[in-house]
Amino acid sequence: MKILFISALALVCASGAARAEPMVSGEVAYPHTAIGYDGLVAGDNERAIRDMLKGHVSRHDPAFLLNLGQAYARSGRVSEARELFRLAAKKRDVVDLVLADGRVMSSKMAARQALATVQVGLAAR
């Protein structure tokens, strides 16, 4: 199974960015801008969105979907974020993601948690 390093799923976990770790067999890492890492860590969601939309990563990639959804949610674009989290949760391909706090979680579980967090946030309004 592939392991993807995902930058900052603040909706799923409260800590900062994922650690850069040595590559081992089956792991995939991205340039920081490819999945919005630098922008998300800096709290610059518009930069993260711009970086991700440059097309360095497939728009079907779970890390892309989750991080773009995160940037959208932080920018108040909640309905778009919710749709991206739903897409990530429905993906047939399940990959393990290394979250910002070092935990490993399946892309489906991360997407479900992010979706639940967005929905709870809407309910609290």
N, CA, C and O of each residue as an XYZ file, in Angstrom:
500
protein
N       0.843     -1.183      0.000
C       0.000      0.000      0.000
C       0.881      1.238      0.000
O       1.902      1.274      0.687
N       0.498      2.242     -0.758
C       1.246      3.486     -0.794
C       0.962      4.292      0.469
O      -0.142      4.250      1.014
N       1.958      5.012      0.916
C       1.765      5.953      2.012
C       2.009      7.339      1.441
O       3.060      7.596      0.854
N       1.057      8.218      1.608
C       1.181      9.579      1.119
C       1.439     10.505      2.292
O       0.808     10.379      3.342
N       2.352     11.422      2.118
C       2.587     12.427      3.133
C       1.660     13.589      2.850
O       1.720     14.199      1.782
N       0.813     13.891      3.798
C      -0.150     14.968      3.610
C       0.218     16.097      4.553
O       0.645     15.858      5.683
N       0.056     17.289      4.105
C       0.594     18.418      4.841
C      -0.171     18.729      6.110
O       0.285     18.369      7.195
N      -1.282     19.365      6.017
C      -1.912     19.879      7.227
C      -3.413     19.648      7.187
O      -4.145     20.426      6.575
N      -3.859     18.629      7.805
C      -5.294     18.397      7.919
C      -5.752     18.928      9.267
O      -6.017     18.157     10.189
N      -5.841     20.224      9.377
C      -6.205     20.838     10.648
C      -7.621     20.452     11.057
O      -7.941     20.455     12.246
N      -8.464     20.123     10.096
C      -9.810     19.685     10.448
C      -9.786     18.324     11.117
O     -10.686     17.993     11.889
N      -8.770     17.541     10.828
C      -8.669     16.204     11.393
C      -7.796     16.210     12.629
O      -8.106     15.530     13.607
N      -6.712     16.965     12.605
C      -5.814     17.012     13.745
C      -5.345     18.439     13.938
O      -5.283     19.211     12.981
N      -5.020     18.789     15.148
C      -4.761     20.183     15.485
C      -3.320     20.622     15.276
O      -3.056     21.823     15.315
N      -2.381     19.720     15.058
C      -0.989     20.139     14.955
C      -0.662     20.654     13.564
O      -1.532     20.703     12.694
N       0.615     21.045     13.352
C       1.055     21.695     12.123
C       1.222     20.760     10.957
O       0.326     19.972     10.653
N       2.350     20.838     10.304
C       2.576     20.121      9.049
C       3.217     18.764      9.276
O       3.774     18.479     10.337
N       3.119     17.942      8.249
C       3.750     16.624      8.296
C       5.258     16.778      8.247
O       5.784     17.710      7.638
N       5.931     15.869      8.885
C       7.393     15.865      8.855
C       7.858     15.299      7.527
O       7.239     14.391      6.973
N       8.940     15.838      7.031
C       9.570     15.257      5.846
C      10.404     14.088      6.334
O      11.297     14.267      7.162
N      10.131     12.914      5.842
C      10.837     11.719      6.268
C      11.479     11.055      5.066
O      11.043     11.257      3.933
N      12.519     10.260      5.308
C      13.171      9.575      4.185
C      12.181      8.701      3.432
O      11.250      8.143      4.012
N      12.398      8.599      2.154
C      11.544      7.764      1.314
C      11.906      6.297      1.521
O      13.085      5.948      1.574
N      10.920      5.460      1.633
C      11.104      4.018      1.677
C      10.176      3.410      0.642
O       9.307      4.098      0.106
N      10.347      2.148      0.361
C       9.554      1.490     -0.668
C       8.063      1.688     -0.438
O       7.565      1.491      0.671
N       7.358      2.077     -1.489
C       5.913      2.223     -1.426
C       5.437      3.581     -0.955
O       4.231      3.829     -0.940
N       6.337      4.469     -0.570
C       5.922      5.779     -0.106
C       5.989      6.785     -1.243
O       6.825      6.686     -2.141
N       5.089      7.752     -1.179
C       5.057      8.817     -2.157
C       5.156     10.123     -1.389
O       4.437     10.326     -0.411
N       6.031     10.998     -1.820
C       6.113     12.340     -1.229
C       5.953     13.346     -2.357
O       6.212     13.031     -3.519
N       5.533     14.535     -2.020
C       5.265     15.566     -3.004
C       6.150     16.779     -2.741
O       6.574     17.015     -1.610
N       6.424     17.546     -3.794
C       7.003     18.870     -3.548
C       5.998     19.651     -2.695
O       4.790     19.487     -2.869
N       6.468     20.478     -1.796
C       5.573     21.167     -0.868
C       4.441     21.917     -1.543
O       3.321     21.928     -1.032
N       4.707     22.539     -2.671
C       3.649     23.316     -3.310
C       2.611     22.437     -4.003
O       1.491     22.888     -4.245
N       2.955     21.207     -4.324
C       2.053     20.342     -5.088
C       0.751     20.063     -4.365
O      -0.300     19.965     -4.998
N       0.808     19.934     -3.051
C      -0.414     19.700     -2.283
C      -0.656     20.827     -1.278
O      -1.305     20.633     -0.251
N      -0.118     22.009     -1.598
C      -0.410     23.197     -0.806
C       0.272     23.288      0.537
O      -0.138     24.085      1.381
N       1.305     22.493      0.758
C       1.968     22.405      2.061
C       2.385     23.764      2.606
O       1.994     24.142      3.710
N       3.176     24.494      1.833
C       3.722     25.757      2.328
C       2.613     26.745      2.671
O       2.655     27.392      3.718
N       1.641     26.860      1.808
C       0.539     27.772      2.067
C      -0.288     27.379      3.273
O      -0.647     28.230      4.087
N      -0.596     26.088      3.396
C      -1.389     25.628      4.543
C      -0.658     25.853      5.857
O      -1.253     26.307      6.835
N       0.630     25.536      5.881
C       1.416     25.698      7.104
C       1.503     27.177      7.494
O       1.452     27.525      8.674
N       1.634     28.034      6.486
C       1.733     29.475      6.743
C       0.379     30.107      7.050
O       0.312     31.281      7.417
N      -0.698     29.339      6.903
C      -2.023     29.890      7.107
C      -2.487     30.746      5.940
O      -3.459     31.492      6.052
N      -1.784     30.634      4.817
C      -2.118     31.387      3.612
C      -2.908     30.468      2.680
O      -2.350     29.835      1.784
N      -4.191     30.414      2.910
C      -5.050     29.481      2.186
C      -5.154     29.808      0.707
O      -5.224     28.898     -0.119
N      -5.166     31.080      0.357
C      -5.229     31.456     -1.061
C      -3.969     30.982     -1.781
O      -4.051     30.505     -2.912
N      -2.824     31.105     -1.154
C      -1.578     30.604     -1.749
C      -1.635     29.094     -1.913
O      -1.230     28.561     -2.945
N      -2.137     28.404     -0.893
C      -2.254     26.943     -0.963
C      -3.148     26.543     -2.132
O      -2.821     25.627     -2.886
N      -4.265     27.225     -2.276
C      -5.196     26.923     -3.373
C      -4.526     27.178     -4.723
O      -4.608     26.344     -5.624
N      -3.868     28.321     -4.863
C      -3.167     28.636     -6.120
C      -2.135     27.562     -6.441
O      -2.059     27.084     -7.573
N      -1.334     27.182     -5.433
C      -0.296     26.170     -5.660
C      -0.900     24.844     -6.103
O      -0.396     24.207     -7.028
N      -1.978     24.427     -5.447
C      -2.579     23.131     -5.770
C      -3.232     23.130     -7.146
O      -3.224     22.109     -7.833
N      -3.788     24.244     -7.548
C      -4.487     24.298     -8.828
C      -3.544     24.446    -10.023
O      -4.001     24.489    -11.165
N      -2.257     24.522     -9.780
C      -1.280     24.576    -10.875
C      -1.182     23.244    -11.604
O      -0.643     23.186    -12.710
N      -1.691     22.179    -11.008
C      -1.776     20.910    -11.710
C      -0.590     19.985    -11.580
O      -0.359     19.161    -12.465
N       0.172     20.094    -10.501
C       1.326     19.212    -10.298
C       0.923     17.816     -9.816
O       1.718     16.878     -9.883
N      -0.297     17.687     -9.338
C      -0.790     16.415     -8.798
C      -2.169     16.158     -9.395
O      -2.926     17.095     -9.648
N      -2.488     14.897     -9.616
C      -3.801     14.528    -10.140
C      -4.910     15.058     -9.231
O      -4.806     15.010     -8.006
N      -5.936     15.547     -9.838
C      -7.081     16.049     -9.072
C      -7.915     14.920     -8.476
O      -8.927     15.163     -7.819
N      -7.484     13.690     -8.711
C      -8.142     12.525     -8.115
C      -7.347     11.997     -6.925
O      -7.800     11.079     -6.241
N      -6.196     12.551     -6.673
C      -5.312     12.124     -5.587
C      -5.945     12.490     -4.243
O      -6.338     13.640     -4.046
N      -6.050     11.532     -3.315
C      -6.682     11.820     -2.017
C      -6.002     12.961     -1.256
O      -6.691     13.770     -0.633
N      -4.680     13.046     -1.290
C      -3.976     14.126     -0.587
C      -4.358     15.474     -1.184
O      -4.562     16.449     -0.461
N      -4.451     15.522     -2.500
C      -4.868     16.753     -3.184
C      -6.282     17.139     -2.759
O      -6.528     18.284     -2.378
N      -7.208     16.187     -2.823
C      -8.600     16.459     -2.481
C      -8.742     16.942     -1.039
O      -9.465     17.900     -0.764
N      -8.044     16.271     -0.125
C      -8.159     16.631      1.283
C      -7.536     17.991      1.581
O      -8.122     18.791      2.311
N      -6.358     18.263      1.029
C      -5.721     19.541      1.314
C      -6.440     20.702      0.637
O      -6.554     21.782      1.217
N      -6.924     20.490     -0.584
C      -7.685     21.559     -1.230
C      -8.980     21.804     -0.455
O      -9.392     22.948     -0.268
N      -9.608     20.734     -0.012
C     -10.797     20.876      0.822
C     -10.496     21.629      2.107
O     -11.293     22.456      2.550
N      -9.358     21.346      2.698
C      -8.936     22.041      3.913
C      -8.771     23.541      3.646
O      -9.257     24.373      4.412
N      -8.087     23.873      2.560
C      -7.872     25.282      2.219
C      -9.209     25.975      1.931
O      -9.415     27.117      2.342
N     -10.106     25.297      1.236
C     -11.425     25.862      0.964
C     -12.196     26.083      2.271
O     -12.790     27.142      2.471
N     -12.185     25.091      3.149
C     -12.913     25.218      4.420
C     -12.381     26.397      5.228
O     -13.158     27.175      5.783
N     -11.073     26.528      5.294
C     -10.468     27.645      6.038
C     -10.800     28.988      5.410
O     -10.808     30.011      6.094
N     -11.075     28.990      4.098
C     -11.382     30.230      3.379
C     -12.877     30.536      3.371
O     -13.307     31.507      2.748
N     -13.667     29.718      4.055
C     -15.103     29.935      4.110
C     -15.866     29.320      2.954
O     -17.076     29.512      2.837
N     -15.174     28.584      2.101
C     -15.822     27.943      0.949
C     -16.245     26.525      1.365
O     -15.768     25.529      0.820
N     -17.138     26.469      2.330
C     -17.482     25.223      3.001
C     -18.171     24.225      2.084
O     -17.890     23.029      2.168
N     -19.051     24.673      1.224
C     -19.746     23.713      0.351
C     -18.760     23.054     -0.609
O     -18.882     21.864     -0.899
N     -17.778     23.821     -1.107
C     -16.762     23.236     -1.981
C     -15.872     22.270     -1.205
O     -15.501     21.212     -1.714
N     -15.537     22.634      0.016
C     -14.733     21.752      0.871
C     -15.472     20.449      1.127
O     -14.898     19.366      1.018
N     -16.720     20.562      1.460
C     -17.539     19.376      1.745
C     -17.567     18.441      0.540
O     -17.470     17.224      0.699
N     -17.697     18.992     -0.656
C     -17.735     18.161     -1.869
C     -16.398     17.445     -2.084
O     -16.384     16.271     -2.454
N     -15.286     18.130     -1.861
C     -13.974     17.492     -2.012
C     -13.780     16.383     -0.984
O     -13.238     15.327     -1.311
N     -14.216     16.609      0.251
C     -14.102     15.576      1.285
C     -14.975     14.366      0.921
O     -14.582     13.221      1.143
N     -16.164     14.634      0.361
C     -17.026     13.523     -0.080
C     -16.360     12.722     -1.191
O     -16.392     11.492     -1.178
N     -15.756     13.419     -2.156
C     -15.054     12.727     -3.240
C     -13.925     11.857     -2.694
O     -13.762     10.712     -3.116
N     -13.153     12.391     -1.763
C     -12.050     11.626     -1.180
C     -12.569     10.406     -0.429
O     -11.951      9.342     -0.467
N     -13.691     10.555      0.248
C     -14.259      9.440      1.007
C     -14.795      8.346      0.095
O     -14.831      7.180      0.489
N     -15.213      8.701     -1.121
C     -15.786      7.733     -2.056
C     -14.744      7.042     -2.933
O     -15.078      6.097     -3.648
N     -13.490      7.494     -2.893
C     -12.454      6.913     -3.747
C     -12.323      5.417     -3.482
O     -12.325      4.973     -2.334
N     -12.209      4.653     -4.559
C     -11.986      3.204     -4.419
C     -10.591      2.918     -3.901
O     -10.388      2.003     -3.103
N      -9.626      3.709     -4.361
C      -8.250      3.530     -3.905
C      -8.109      4.128     -2.513
O      -8.371      5.312     -2.301
N      -7.697      3.307     -1.582
C      -7.467      3.762     -0.217
C      -5.966      3.777      0.004
O      -5.279      2.787     -0.249
N      -5.465      4.904      0.476
C      -4.046      5.025      0.774
C      -3.891      5.484      2.221
O      -4.792      6.097      2.793
N      -2.749      5.181      2.792
C      -2.437      5.662      4.124
C      -1.803      7.035      4.011
O      -0.946      7.274      3.160
N      -2.237      7.930      4.880
C      -1.712      9.286      4.910
C      -0.989      9.494      6.232
O      -1.471      9.057      7.276
N       0.144     10.146      6.198
C       0.830     10.538      7.423
C       0.331     11.930      7.751
O       0.613     12.889      7.033
N      -0.416     12.032      8.844
C      -1.017     13.306      9.222
C       0.000     14.212      9.895
O       1.112     13.796     10.218
N      -0.399     15.438     10.094
C       0.491     16.445     10.652
C       1.056     16.052     12.011
O       2.177     16.435     12.349
N       0.302     15.299     12.787
C       0.788     14.909     14.115
C       1.543     13.584     14.105
O       1.889     13.059     15.164
N       1.798     13.042     12.917
C       2.565     11.807     12.801
C       1.729     10.538     12.748
O       2.250      9.467     12.440
N       0.440     10.645     13.044
C      -0.424      9.467     12.956
C      -0.616      9.071     11.503
O      -0.587      9.909     10.602
N      -0.812      7.783     11.295
C      -1.124      7.273      9.958
C      -2.608      6.941      9.949
O      -3.117      6.275     10.850
N      -3.289      7.414      8.918
C      -4.726      7.198      8.813
C      -5.063      6.938      7.356
O      -4.438      7.504      6.459
N      -6.045      6.086      7.118
C      -6.465      5.840      5.743
C      -7.090      7.103      5.170
O      -7.677      7.905      5.896
N      -6.957      7.264      3.879
C      -7.516      8.442      3.224
C      -9.034      8.505      3.409
O      -9.595      9.594      3.532
N      -9.694      7.366      3.431
C     -11.148      7.347      3.635
C     -11.511      7.849      5.029
O     -12.447      8.631      5.192
N     -10.757      7.390      6.039
C     -11.042      7.823      7.411
C     -10.757      9.313      7.572
O     -11.530     10.026      8.211
N      -9.658      9.787      7.000
C      -9.328     11.219      7.079
C     -10.422     12.044      6.419
O     -10.819     13.088      6.936
N     -10.910     11.572      5.271
C     -11.966     12.294      4.563
C     -13.257     12.300      5.374
O     -13.929     13.328      5.457
N     -13.604     11.184      5.961
C     -14.827     11.115      6.779
C     -14.733     12.050      7.983
O     -15.696     12.739      8.319
N     -13.567     12.069      8.629
C     -13.400     12.945      9.790
C     -13.450     14.415      9.381
O     -14.060     15.233     10.070
N     -12.807     14.752      8.254
C     -12.834     16.129      7.780
C     -14.260     16.537      7.432
O     -14.688     17.644      7.757
N     -14.992     15.648      6.776
C     -16.380     15.919      6.413
C     -17.233     16.117      7.667
O     -18.040     17.045      7.726
N     -17.062     15.264      8.653
C     -17.823     15.391      9.905
C     -17.498     16.709     10.604
O     -18.391     17.345     11.165
N     -16.250     17.118     10.579
C     -15.849     18.365     11.221
C     -16.481     19.561     10.524
O     -16.945     20.489     11.185
N     -16.502     19.547      9.201
C     -17.118     20.632      8.447
C     -18.610     20.677      8.741
O     -19.170     21.761      8.907
N     -19.264     19.524      8.808
C     -20.691     19.488      9.055
C     -21.018     19.952     10.479
O     -22.025     20.628     10.696
N     -20.168     19.590     11.448
C     -20.358     20.055     12.824
C     -20.203     21.567     12.878
O     -20.956     22.250     13.572
N     -19.215     22.091     12.139
C     -19.020     23.536     12.097
C     -20.226     24.269     11.529
O     -20.584     25.347     12.004
N     -20.845     23.689     10.522
C     -22.043     24.296      9.941
C     -23.213     24.260     10.919
O     -23.988     25.213     11.003
N     -23.337     23.163     11.655
C     -24.423     23.021     12.603
C     -24.288     24.014     13.761
O     -25.284     24.434     14.350
N     -23.041     24.383     14.079
C     -22.812     25.297     15.196
C     -23.110     26.750     14.830
O     -23.198     27.598     15.718
N     -23.264     27.051     13.544
C     -23.516     28.442     13.110
C     -24.862     28.928     13.503
O     -25.216     30.070     13.210
